Amino acid sequence: MGGITTPALMVLGHSGVGNSLISSADRLVGTTNTAKDLLGITKSRRRKSERRVLETEEAADNADLAARQAADLDDLQQRNARTAARIQAQSEIDERHRRRDLRQETGSLRVSLGAQGISSADGSGEAVILGRERAAAEARDDAARLDALKLAGLSEEETALKRRNLLDLTRQQERQRLERLARGL
């Protein structure tokens, strides 16, 4: 309390009781300052504790999201593998049917042409048979293109899921950052 020079304090400062009161007031001010310092430390510790709890929650949320995304991606990859196997199997079945149908059609054409007295080895008979073979080859190429499109669709679906997962992770991290800012951590 030094430095305060009011007449009342000067009178108190010269008496024994006054000195005692002034010294008690000085100790009270010192204790109050110490308490403020301790509260500052306590606030700092509480803030660190809140930050650790928040970081732990964020890590758990991130791990949960990553686990869900990995499971979703694994499920999609397994479904896509099964679908690709079905596409391949169906393609092989269809190809066997097309070859069988072409053999039967070619045989029927040869018989029909032979019954009409036209050889399948010369001009017009050969042209008819080659036309049927070309049509079958075009059907095979069309089926192969369609299968390729189906497989590409499966791949695109997987890529889209990966993008969505990345977007979800980015959104979560941004939410966490904003939460830390809002809490002042």
Secondary structure, DSSP 8 states (H G I E B T S, - for coil): -TT---HHHHHHHHSHHHHHHHHHHHHHHHHHHHHHHHHHHHHHHHHHHHHHHHHHHHHHHHHHHHHHHHHHHHHHHHHHHHHHHHHHHHHHHHHHHHHHHHHHHHHHHHHHHHHTT--TTSHHHHHHHHHHHHHHHHHHHHHHHHHHHHHHHHHHHHHHHHHHHHHHHHHHHHHHHHHHHHHT-
